[in-house]
Amino acid sequence: MKQTVFKTLLIFMLLFTLISCSSDDNDKQTFTPTLPAITQTGANTFGCYIDGKLVTPRDGSGGIYGTAKGIVYSGSGTPPNYAYNEIRIQDYKGETGGIVKIHITDLHQNGEGTFTIKESNCEDGIDANPTINIHCRIIDEASQTYKWYCSIENAGTLTITRYDFDGRIISGTFNCTMQNNDDSSDTIEITQGRFDMKWDTLDETEFP
């Protein structure tokens, strides 16, 4: 009798596990990223089109160092007057393999407003040009290889629509022309860019 009950429970547990895994797989397969609305509430959203392809942040798989986050926000120097701030987003799960890095100098000093995007050297951190610039990565469907693109001098704008250091919120929109890091004749456009982040809650936010 005990063996029968045990076998019944074991079968039930196996069925429950299979159903749960199947449900998780279906959720992952049916998730479709969308371009978020333009907001200034700290909604932890980001989206843009790179060469017509939608790129949004999506978390990577967990590892020994934790989950690779879809959005990382950082600053270098002494707060609040950082020498520069950076927004880094990556799509770890989508087909585009998209990465966008926005390098912003003198954010606290300048605050809200519209700023011209300058030339990027396709580097980040201390190695980036000391200006407001953007670089990105996108997959080339023809060759199935990743290509890096750098913003061109005076070929776009970044608008900071909200900057609240005490509330830890930064929001904005952006667009610019980019050129291939290896072939300056190859240019693409970033369009409809927008972000709205409460940077002290990014680690707690899931980007599926």
C-alpha positions as CSV (number, residue, x, y, z in Angstrom):
1,M,0.0,0.0,0.0
2,K,2.8,2.4,1.0
3,Q,4.6,1.7,-2.3
4,T,1.5,2.4,-4.3
5,V,1.0,5.8,-2.5
6,F,4.7,6.6,-3.0
7,K,4.6,5.8,-6.8
8,T,1.4,7.9,-7.1
9,L,3.1,10.8,-5.4
10,L,6.2,10.4,-7.5
11,I,4.2,10.4,-10.8
12,F,2.3,13.5,-9.7
13,M,5.5,15.3,-8.9
14,L,7.0,14.4,-12.2
15,L,3.9,15.5,-14.1
16,F,3.8,18.8,-12.2
17,T,7.5,19.5,-13.0
18,L,7.0,18.8,-16.7
19,I,3.9,21.0,-16.9
20,S,5.8,23.8,-15.1
21,C,8.8,23.6,-17.4
22,S,6.6,23.5,-20.4
23,S,4.7,26.6,-19.2
24,D,8.0,28.4,-18.6
25,D,9.3,27.5,-22.1
26,N,6.0,28.7,-23.7
27,D,6.2,32.0,-21.8
28,K,9.8,32.5,-23.1
29,Q,8.8,31.6,-26.6
30,T,5.7,33.8,-26.7
31,F,7.4,36.9,-25.1
32,T,7.5,39.7,-27.7
33,P,9.5,42.9,-26.9
34,T,7.7,46.2,-27.7
35,L,8.9,49.7,-27.9
36,P,8.0,51.3,-24.5
37,A,6.1,54.5,-24.1
38,I,8.0,57.8,-23.5
39,T,7.7,58.3,-19.7
40,Q,9.5,60.2,-16.9
41,T,8.4,58.1,-13.9
42,G,11.4,55.8,-13.4
43,A,9.7,52.9,-15.1
44,N,13.0,51.1,-15.9
45,T,12.4,51.0,-19.6
46,F,14.5,51.4,-22.7
47,G,14.0,50.9,-26.4
48,C,15.1,52.1,-29.8
49,Y,15.3,51.0,-33.4
50,I,18.8,50.3,-34.8
51,D,18.7,50.1,-38.6
52,G,15.0,49.4,-38.3
53,K,15.4,46.6,-35.8
54,L,13.8,47.0,-32.3
55,V,16.3,46.6,-29.5
56,T,15.2,46.4,-25.9
57,P,17.1,45.2,-22.8
58,R,16.7,41.5,-21.9
59,D,18.4,39.8,-19.0
60,G,20.9,36.9,-19.6
61,S,20.9,33.6,-17.8
62,G,22.0,33.4,-14.2
63,G,25.6,32.3,-13.5
64,I,28.1,32.2,-10.7
65,Y,28.3,36.0,-10.7
66,G,24.5,36.4,-10.9
67,T,22.2,37.3,-13.7
68,A,23.6,39.4,-16.5
69,K,21.3,42.5,-16.4
70,G,19.7,44.0,-19.4
71,I,20.4,47.6,-18.2
72,V,23.4,48.8,-16.3
73,Y,23.8,52.4,-15.2
74,S,27.0,53.8,-13.8
75,G,28.9,56.9,-13.0
76,S,32.6,57.7,-12.6
77,G,34.0,60.3,-10.2
78,T,32.7,61.9,-7.1
79,P,28.8,62.0,-6.9
80,P,26.8,63.9,-7.8
81,N,29.2,65.6,-10.1
82,Y,30.4,62.6,-12.0
83,A,32.9,63.1,-14.8
84,Y,30.6,60.9,-16.9
85,N,27.6,58.6,-16.6
86,E,26.9,55.6,-18.8
87,I,23.8,53.7,-19.8
88,R,24.5,50.2,-21.1
89,I,21.7,48.0,-22.4
90,Q,22.0,44.5,-24.0
91,D,19.5,42.1,-25.4
92,Y,20.9,38.7,-24.2
93,K,18.0,36.7,-25.6
94,G,16.8,38.2,-28.9
95,E,18.0,37.6,-32.4
96,T,19.6,41.0,-32.9
97,G,22.2,40.6,-30.1
98,G,21.7,44.4,-29.7
99,I,24.0,46.4,-27.4
100,V,23.7,50.2,-26.9
101,K,26.1,52.3,-24.8
102,I,25.3,56.0,-24.1
103,H,28.2,58.0,-22.7
104,I,27.0,61.2,-21.0
105,T,29.4,63.9,-19.7
106,D,28.6,66.6,-17.1
107,L,25.1,65.2,-16.6
108,H,24.6,66.7,-13.1
109,Q,26.0,70.1,-14.2
110,N,23.8,70.3,-17.3
111,G,20.7,68.6,-16.1
112,E,17.7,68.5,-18.4
113,G,17.8,69.8,-22.0
114,T,18.7,68.8,-25.5
115,F,22.3,68.1,-26.4
116,T,24.2,67.3,-29.6
117,I,25.6,63.8,-29.9
118,K,29.3,63.9,-30.8
119,E,31.6,61.4,-32.5
120,S,32.2,58.1,-30.7
121,N,35.4,56.1,-30.8
122,C,33.4,53.0,-30.0
123,E,34.9,52.8,-26.6
124,D,33.3,53.1,-23.2
125,G,34.3,54.1,-19.7
126,I,37.5,56.1,-19.3
127,D,38.5,55.2,-22.9
128,A,35.5,56.8,-24.5
129,N,35.7,60.3,-26.1
130,P,35.0,62.8,-23.3
131,T,31.7,63.9,-24.9
132,I,28.1,62.9,-25.2
133,N,28.3,60.0,-27.6
134,I,26.8,56.6,-28.4
135,H,28.0,53.3,-29.9
136,C,26.1,50.1,-30.5
137,R,26.3,46.5,-31.8
138,I,23.8,44.8,-34.1
139,I,23.9,41.6,-36.1
140,D,24.3,41.8,-39.8
141,E,21.8,39.4,-41.2
142,A,23.6,38.9,-44.5
143,S,26.9,37.8,-43.0
144,Q,25.4,36.7,-39.6
145,T,28.2,38.6,-37.9
146,Y,28.1,41.3,-35.2
147,K,29.0,44.8,-36.3
148,W,29.9,47.8,-34.1
149,Y,28.7,51.3,-35.1
150,C,29.8,54.7,-33.6
151,S,27.9,57.9,-33.5
152,I,28.9,60.6,-36.0
153,E,29.8,64.2,-35.1
154,N,26.7,66.4,-34.8
155,A,24.4,63.8,-36.3
156,G,21.9,63.4,-33.6
157,T,20.5,64.6,-30.3
158,L,20.1,63.4,-26.8
159,T,17.3,65.0,-24.8
160,I,17.3,64.6,-21.0
161,T,13.6,65.0,-20.2
162,R,14.0,64.3,-16.5
163,Y,17.0,64.3,-14.2
164,D,16.4,63.8,-10.5
165,F,19.6,62.8,-8.6
166,D,17.8,62.6,-5.2
167,G,15.0,60.5,-6.7
168,R,17.6,58.4,-8.7
169,I,15.6,59.0,-12.0
170,I,16.9,59.8,-15.4
171,S,14.7,59.9,-18.5
172,G,15.3,60.9,-22.1
173,T,15.0,60.4,-25.8
174,F,17.7,60.1,-28.5
175,N,18.4,59.6,-32.2
176,C,21.6,59.7,-34.3
177,T,23.4,58.5,-37.4
178,M,26.1,55.8,-36.8
179,Q,29.0,54.6,-38.9
180,N,30.5,51.2,-39.0
181,N,33.7,51.1,-36.9
182,D,35.5,49.2,-39.6
183,D,33.9,50.8,-42.7
184,S,32.9,54.5,-42.5
185,S,30.9,54.2,-45.7
186,D,28.5,51.9,-43.9
187,T,26.0,54.0,-42.0
188,I,22.8,53.3,-40.1
189,E,20.3,55.2,-38.0
190,I,19.2,54.9,-34.4
191,T,15.6,56.1,-34.2
192,Q,12.8,56.5,-31.6
193,G,15.3,56.0,-28.8
194,R,13.8,56.4,-25.3
195,F,14.7,55.5,-21.7
196,D,13.2,56.0,-18.3
197,M,15.2,54.6,-15.3
198,K,15.2,54.7,-11.6
199,W,18.8,53.6,-11.3
200,D,18.7,52.3,-7.7
201,T,16.1,49.7,-8.6
202,L,17.6,48.4,-11.8
203,D,19.1,45.3,-10.1
204,E,15.7,44.4,-8.8
205,T,13.9,44.8,-12.1
206,E,13.4,41.8,-14.4
207,F,14.0,42.4,-18.1
208,P,12.5,39.2,-19.6
